[in-house]
Amino acid sequence: MSPGSLLQISVSALVEAEQAVADLLERLFGQTPVIYTDEETLVSQISVYCRRAAAWSPARRERLQRELGRLRRAGQVAGRLRLRVRTIKQEDWAEAWKRHFKPLEIGPALLVRPSWSRRQPRPGQVVVVLDPGLSFGTGQHPTTAFCLEQVVACRPVNSARSFLDVGTGSGILAIAAAKLGYAPVAGLDFDPVAVRAARANGRQNGVTRRIRWSRQDLTRMPLAAAEKYDVVCANLLANLLIAERRRILRRLRPGGRLVLAGILAGEFDQVRQAYGASGLRLVASRVEREWQSGAFERTRGR
């Protein structure tokens, strides 16, 4: 791959199969796919993009082909599935996203829109400007949307509230929290590309000085936390949420709210039980497509 180019991984499928394929690509690559549908043939092209050729390894190709075969056998898709991989110019990718990425409203309090959108906020509505990138998190994914709704629901009204975003990706949750009045706000991620993207998005939104970004590996963070937060969001895989729950909970202030997302619906009960055993109760949850997210608070006396 040459500098300034991207790897496009596409699956062509009948329109009735596009959602199942899109969910699969989203799960494997951690980004919202771009979908184009030919209205005459009713065939959709579902695509994700990688910045590095190494992201498309033989093992990942094999897993994708295996999972596509599983969808066929389970009767979730009909017709032929065609896998295509090609290199494209990054500017072509950006133009594709402009046709796909739409503004997102989280009630009357928050509007998330791309920089090219002319959508105006309602009175009192804060705006997060976020152009889609290769780091996960644009608000379009149901797990990110659930987290944004919780950030809005718990926003400071009569007293200060702090916020921590574990696995910050594009930085969307931390940026929204800062704009909604949380302080202090912190965002961390293991991926250096994600941290750089989050900082750039923070600058674009004028909240650079209000968010502390850091590159950290959750599995190696100290158990003892120097700072605790009123609201903690962790949009991570279920096995990581379960394995590292002590580290996550040590950063939650007594009486605070923990928002967990990125969980497949079939794995959510394991997460709920693990955090329930640590003294938390589920206070809100939603299932959308194959994902389930939840908000937790400490049970009385724990």
N, C-alpha and C positions, 0 to 999 in steps of 0.2 A: 504494500500500500504506500502511495506517495503522500507527502505532507499535504494537509488540507483535504484529504479524501476520507471517505467512510465506507464501511462494509455494510451493504444492505442485504438482510436475510428476509426473504419473502416466502410466504406460502399462499398459493392460489387455491381457492375452494369455492364451492357453491355458496350463495349468499346465506342460506339457512345454517351453514356450518361456520360462518365467520366468527361468531361469538366464542364458540368452543376453542377454535384455533387461536383467537386473540388472547383468551385467558391463558392458554398454554404458553404462548410466547411471552406474555407478561410475567408469568411465574418463572420462566427459565432465564429471562434476560433483565428483569427488574425495571422495565420501562413500558409506558403505554404505547401499544402499536399504532401505526398509521394504517388506516383502512381505506381503500378505494374500491368502489363497486361499479362495474360496467352495467348500466341499466338495461342494455339490450340482451346481453348474455346471462345476466344475473350471476356473474362470477366475481368474487371479491379477491383483492390482493391485500394480504395482511403482512405488514413489514415492521421490523425493528432494525436498529442501526448500532454498529459497534465502531468505536474510534480506533481500536487496535486489532490487527489480524489475529493476535493471540487469543482474543475473546471467542474466536470461532475455531475451537480446537476439534480434533477428530472425536474426542470423547463427547463434546457438546453436540456435534452433528449426530453422533450415534444416539445420544439420549433423545434429541428432538425427533429423529426418525422413529425411535421406539415408542415415544409418547404419541406421535401421530397415528401409529399403528394401533395403539391401545384405544384411542378415540374411535377409530373405525370399528374395531371389534366390539366395543361397548355400544355401538349404534348411535354415537353422538354426532357423527358426521356422515354425510352421504356423498357419493360421487368421488371423483379423483382429486387427490391432493398433490399439488406440484410444488416442490421445494426449489428455490432459486437463490443463488448467492452471487452478488456482483459488487464491484467497486464504483462509487459515485462521488462526484464533487460535493464538498460540504455545503456550498451555496445552494445546490439543487435540493439537498435535504432540508435546508432552512425554508425554502420556498414551499416544499411539500407540507411542512408543519403549519405554515401560515394558513393553508386551506383547511387544516384539520383542527387546530387548537382554538377553542372558543372561550369567551369569558365565563367565569363561574361565580355565582352569588351564593354566599353563605348567610342566608337571612338578610335582615336590614343592616347588619353590622359590617360585613366584609365583602369586597369585590376583588376577585383575582382575574387579571386580564393580561394578555400579551401587549408588548409595547406598540404594536401596529393597530391595536383596536382603538376605536373612537368612543367606546362605551363610557358613559359618564356615570359616576356614582350617585346614589341617592343622597339626600341630606343626611349627614351624620355617618355615612358609610365610609370606612377606611378602604384604601386601595393598595393592593400588592401587585406590582408590575413584574411579571415573570415570563420570560420567553423560554420555550421548551428547550431542554438540553439533554445531554446523554446521562446526566445524573438523575436518579429517580426522584420524582415528586413534582408534579405540576398542578395537583389538585383534582385532576380528571380521574385518577384511580380511586376506587371506592374506599380503600383503606386510608389514603391521604385525606379524602373528603371527610371521613368520619373524624379524623384527628382535628381537622380544621373546625368542624362543628363543635367539638369539645373545647377547643381553644376559645372559640366565641362564647360558648355557654359559661365558661369559668372565668371570663375576663374580669379584670379589676373594676369595681364600681365605687365602693366607699373606702377601700383600703388597698394597699400595695399587694401585688402577688408576683411571685417569681416563676420562671419557666425554664425547663431543661428539655432539649430535643436530642434524644439518643438515636444516632443513625440519621443525621440531618439531611443527607442527600443534597437536594437543590437549595436547602435552607428555607423552604417555604413556610414551615410551621414556626420557626424562630422569628422570621421576618414578620409574619402575621401577628405573633405574640407581641413583638416590640411595637408594632403599629397600634395594637389594641391597648397598650398601656402597661403591659407586664414589665417588671424590672426587679432584679436583674434578669437577663435572658442569656442562655448559653446553648450552643449547638456543637455536637461532636460527631465525628465520623471516622471510620478506619481508613477510608479511601481518600488519598490526597487530592485526586481529581474532584471529588465531591466537595471537599473543604474549599478548594480554590473557587469552584462554581458558586458555593454558598456565599463566600466573601464578595464575589463579583455581583451577585444578586442583591446582597445587602447594600453595597455601594449604590447600585441602581435605584434602590428604594430609600436611600438616605438614612439608613439605620446602622451604619457601620460602627459608630461609637456606642451603640446601645446593645450590641450583641458580642459575646465573647465566643469566638470560634476556635476550635482546637481539633487536631488530628489525634485521636486516641483509639486504642483497641480495648473495647469493653471487657474482654476476657482477661486483660492484664491490668486493669485499673485497680487501685487499692480498695479493699473492702470498706475501710473507714473513709467517710466522705467529709471533706472540709466544709462543704456547703450543701444545704438541703433546699428543695424547691417545693413550691405549692402545687405546681402542675408539672408532671413528667410525662412526656410522650416517647414511646419506643416502638417504632415501626420496623420490626425485625422478624426474622424467621422464628417459628414456634420453638424449635429445639434450642436456639440461642436465648430466647426469652425465659425458657424453663431453666436452662443450665446457669444462667447469670442472674437469676432473680434476686439473690442476696445483694449483689452489687447495685442493681437497679433500685431495690427498695431502700437501701441505705441512703439514697439521694432524694427520697421522698419525705417531705416534712409531715409530722403528725397532723392529721386532718386534711392532708392533701389528696389530690386525685391523680391516679395513674391511668394513662391511656395506652392500651396495647393494640397493635394492628400488624398487618402483614401476615396474618394467620389464615391458613386454609381452614374452611369450616369444619372439616373432618378432624382437625387437630385442636380445635378451640377448647374442647372440654378438658383436654390434658393441661392446657395452659390455665384454665379457670381453676382446676383442682389444685395445681401447684401453687398458685397465688392464694387460693382459699386456705390452704394449709399454712400459709405464712401470715394469715390474719386479715386478708382482704376479702371484700364481698363485691360481687358484680352489681353495678348500679345502672349501667346502660349497655346495650349491645345491639348490633345490627348485622344481618347476613345479606350480602349482595353478591350475586353470581356465586363464585366458589370461595369467597372470602368472608370471614367473620371478625369483627373488631369489638373491643369491649373497654369500658371505663370502670375502674375499681376504686374503692375507698376502704380504709381500715374499719374493721368491725369494732363495735364499742368495747373498750377495755383492753384492746390489743395494741 
